[in-house]
Amino acid sequence: MDTLVETLTTREARSQFSEVLGRVQYGDDRIGITRNGKLAAVVVSVGDLEALEQFEMAQDLAAHRAARAEDDGQRVSLETLRSELAA
């Protein structure tokens, strides 16, 4: 990930937990945590998480609007769907 400021092992993160939280909270750093050499988690600020959630909501809303615009009003019963899938 290009947006990570630093990557720490779980052991390093555990021993530096307070510092990691401070860097994330006040410095807006994004710090990756690795386990067995693989990225397992990323510590991000509350602001980053809120921005991600707003982005996801905007995407969901856009997808919903697009689906509604494409809806032709035609419906298929569950029984019809099951018979078509079984065929």
Sequence and secondary structure as in RCSB ss.txt:
>XXXX:A:sequence
MDTLVETLTTREARSQFSEVLGRVQYGDDRIGITRNGKLAAVVVSVGDLEALEQFEMAQDLAAHRAARAEDDGQR
VSLETLRSELAA
>XXXX:A:secstr
 TT SEEEEHHHHHHTHHHHHHHHHHH   EEEEETTEEEEEE  HHHHHHHHHHHHHHHHHHHHHHHHH  S  
  HHHHHHHHH 
